[in-house]
Amino acid sequence: MVFDAATGMLSCPGCGRKDNIEQAPDPLQNQTSAEHAEHAVNEYHCSSCGAVIVTEPETSATSCSFCGSAVVLIDRVSGQFAPAMVIPFAITKDEAMKAFKKWCRNGLLTPRGFMTADRIAGITGMYVPFWLYDLHNDIEVHGQATKVRIYEQGDYRYTETQHFAIYRKIHLDYARLPIDASEKMNDELMDKLEPFPYGQLKAFKTPYLAGYIAEKYSYNDEQLLPRAKDKTSPYIDAYISSTVSGYTTVNYTDKHIDTNMKQADYVLLPVWMVRYNFNRTEYTFAMNGQTGKVVGKPPTSKAKVAAWFAGVSAVSFLGLKLVAWMMGGGFL
């Protein structure tokens, strides 16, 4: 049986039976502590046909290459590798394919051959491991600011400058900040897939993985904490700036940020990975398995870029000529 994104249930493609995952028994609950091995095992046996399955150490769910049955590698989603929560797929493979083709057709500067979307090499549903961080930030800021006022009295123009000492003490909390924990995944690509609908988070059960590929985390929460701090940095700076509005100039002389991790939850988030061949080059795109958002860098058409630049230049030229004419000049 595999997870059906359309119904949110465990479905048998042969007989059509559907089971409610929330009511289905979870194999993890029957595991003994001895079976919760910490070391990755690379060889498994398919429970359907008995074939030997060899996987990479990071894989926690896959399919049998011989009979196609969904395979969940229990020891890789148990013990310390057991996710706390999962967001199930809401978009089926057919829906993902249609959404990606529509996205390709909307490219303004992509080649016409790419826009046909007829060179898709493969589309794979993956559960990507993420850490969701709850961070608390204690912030203290010192600085100098000025307010400048220019006014006239009689024949004189005056410039009045007021100087201020600034002090801010701020407490900021960020909840469910996502950081992908897979070494294989492109961090920039995964960041652009946000936001994920965290209201769809469910307690983890292995049946959600059936029929999809899943990865276990490559880095723990402590190892990725520095990246989480870096990710919040621009948001913290923007919030500080919002508290010192109304000044002409602001100069920070001291800024201290103390970030503490309140909690980090290990979760699996749904991603459709799309491989696309074009002009002997393979491009990789990612789609949010809940929202359908597509990210990735498509090829660009030099002819379309040149035409776009020429069009912008022509409009700008005509605009300047119109301004000159309105100011008393003429068209040349």
Buried (B, 14 or more C-beta within 10 A) or exposed (E): BBBBBEEBBBBEEEEEEBBEBEEBEBBBEEBEEEEBEEEBEEEBEBEEEEBEBEBEEBBBBBBBEEEBBBBBBBBBBBBEBBBBBBBBBBBBBEBBBBBBBEBBEEBEBBBEEBBEBEBBEEBEBBBBBBBBBBBBBEBEBEBBBEEEEEEEEEEEEEEEEEEEEBEBEBEBEBEBBBBBBBEEBBEEBBEBBEEBEBEBBBEBBBBBBBBBBBBBBBBEBEEBBEBBBEBBEEEBEEBBEEEBEEBEEBEBEEBEBEBEBEEBBBBBBBBBBBBBEBEEEEBEBBBBBBBBBBBBEBBBBEEBEEEEEEEEEEEEEEEEBEEEEEEEEEEE
